[in-house]
Amino acid sequence: MKKLQLTCILICISIMSVFAQTQMEDRMNLQNLLAERAKNFSRYTSSIQKRSGIFGNKTKHDLAESNEVLIAIVTLDNDIMDALNRSLSYKTFEKTTDNYSSRDCEMKLKQSMQVTDTLMKQLTLLENKMKHPDSSGLMYKTFFYILLALFIIMWSRMRKRKTA
């Protein structure tokens, strides 16, 4: 039974370490995505200000480039939202795991308290038995000694009759 519990604990620890590594990777991925979004946003602001047309107007190429940068920003935003959802689901998993762990600990504590209470009751009963020996045993001992005394008295009287 202890081997099974130890195995379960080791499996839980290894799963938790894998999830911790995954969480760190997700955070690093999220940081990279945010840095890339910042770069794309600065690219977008520079493309907005770019005017390569005649008389300082915007050309179709300038507008297309701005739209491409905006599409890249929206795609990165979607990737960021996916990373945040993964992180949130992991936190929910952690909270659920913590709830189950605390519930298991409470259950084990209650079982230990019940075992302790049962053992304390048995100990109290045994101490009472030792303090107050069984009265029936005392009664049998007394009865035995009275019978022995009567037997000795009767035997001595019979002996006196034979000699007299």
C-alpha positions in Angstrom: 0.0 0.0 0.0 2.8 2.4 0.9 4.6 1.5 -2.4 1.4 2.4 -4.3 1.1 5.8 -2.4 4.8 6.5 -3.1 4.3 5.7 -6.8 1.3 8.0 -7.0 3.2 10.8 -5.3 6.1 10.4 -7.6 3.8 10.4 -10.7 2.1 13.6 -9.4 5.4 15.3 -8.8 6.7 14.4 -12.3 3.4 15.7 -13.9 3.6 18.9 -11.9 7.2 19.4 -13.0 6.2 18.9 -16.6 3.4 21.4 -16.2 5.8 23.8 -14.5 8.1 23.5 -17.5 5.2 24.0 -19.8 4.1 27.1 -17.9 7.6 28.6 -18.1 7.7 27.9 -21.8 4.2 29.5 -22.2 5.4 32.6 -20.3 8.6 32.8 -22.5 6.4 32.4 -25.6 4.1 35.1 -24.4 7.0 37.5 -23.7 8.3 36.8 -27.3 4.9 37.4 -28.8 4.5 40.7 -26.9 8.0 41.8 -28.0 7.2 40.9 -31.6 3.8 42.8 -31.4 5.7 45.9 -30.1 8.0 45.7 -33.2 5.1 45.3 -35.5 3.3 48.2 -34.0 6.3 50.5 -34.4 6.5 49.2 -38.0 2.9 50.1 -38.5 3.3 53.7 -37.1 6.2 54.2 -39.5 4.2 52.8 -42.4 1.3 55.2 -41.6 3.7 58.1 -41.7 5.2 57.0 -45.0 4.0 59.0 -48.0 5.8 58.0 -51.2 3.3 59.4 -53.6 3.3 62.6 -55.8 2.9 65.8 -53.8 3.3 63.8 -50.5 0.3 61.6 -50.8 -0.1 57.9 -49.9 0.1 55.4 -52.6 -1.7 52.1 -52.9 1.6 50.3 -52.0 1.8 52.4 -48.8 -1.8 51.5 -47.8 -1.2 47.8 -48.7 1.9 47.7 -46.5 0.0 49.3 -43.6 -2.7 46.7 -44.0 -0.2 43.8 -44.0 1.3 45.1 -40.8 -2.1 45.4 -39.3 -2.9 41.8 -40.3 0.3 40.7 -38.7 -0.6 42.6 -35.5 -4.0 40.9 -35.4 -2.5 37.5 -36.0 -0.1 38.1 -33.1 -2.9 39.3 -30.9 -4.7 36.0 -31.6 -1.6 34.1 -30.7 -1.3 36.1 -27.5 -4.9 35.3 -26.6 -4.2 31.6 -27.2 -1.2 31.7 -24.9 -3.2 33.6 -22.3 -6.0 31.0 -22.5 -3.5 28.2 -22.1 -2.0 29.9 -19.1 -5.5 30.5 -17.6 -6.5 26.8 -18.1 -3.2 25.8 -16.4 -4.0 28.0 -13.5 -7.5 26.4 -13.3 -5.8 23.0 -13.4 -3.5 24.0 -10.6 -6.4 25.3 -8.5 -8.3 22.1 -9.1 -5.3 20.0 -8.2 -4.7 22.1 -5.0 -8.4 21.6 -4.1 -8.1 17.8 -4.6 -4.8 17.7 -2.6 -6.3 19.7 0.3 -9.4 17.5 0.2 -7.2 14.4 0.3 -5.2 15.8 3.2 -8.3 16.7 5.1 -9.6 13.1 4.5 -6.4 11.6 5.8 -6.4 13.9 8.8 -10.0 12.8 9.6 -9.0 9.2 9.3 -6.0 9.7 11.5 -8.1 11.4 14.1 -10.6 8.6 14.0 -7.8 6.0 14.5 -6.4 8.1 17.3 -9.8 8.4 19.0 -10.3 4.6 18.7 -6.9 3.9 20.1 -7.4 6.3 23.0 -10.7 4.7 23.9 -9.1 1.2 23.9 -6.2 2.6 26.0 -8.7 4.1 28.5 -10.6 0.8 28.7 -7.3 -1.2 29.3 -6.1 1.3 31.9 -9.5 1.0 33.8 -9.2 -2.8 33.7 -5.7 -2.6 35.1 -6.8 -0.2 37.9 -9.9 -2.2 38.8 -9.1 -5.8 38.5 -11.9 -8.2 37.6 -14.2 -8.6 40.7 -15.3 -12.1 39.6 -11.6 -13.3 39.8 -11.3 -11.8 43.3 -14.5 -13.5 44.3 -13.3 -16.9 43.0 -10.0 -16.5 44.8 -11.9 -15.7 48.1 -14.3 -18.7 47.5 -11.3 -21.0 46.9 -9.5 -19.9 50.1 -12.8 -20.4 52.2 -13.2 -23.9 50.7 -9.6 -24.7 51.4 -10.0 -23.5 55.0 -13.2 -25.6 55.4 -11.4 -28.6 53.9 -8.5 -28.2 56.3 -10.9 -27.8 59.3 -12.9 -30.9 58.3 -9.8 -32.9 57.7 -8.3 -32.0 61.0 -11.7 -32.8 62.8 -11.8 -36.2 61.0 -8.3 -36.9 62.1 -9.1 -36.0 65.7 -12.1 -38.4 65.6 -9.9 -41.3 64.3 -7.3 -40.7 67.1 -9.9 -40.3 69.8 
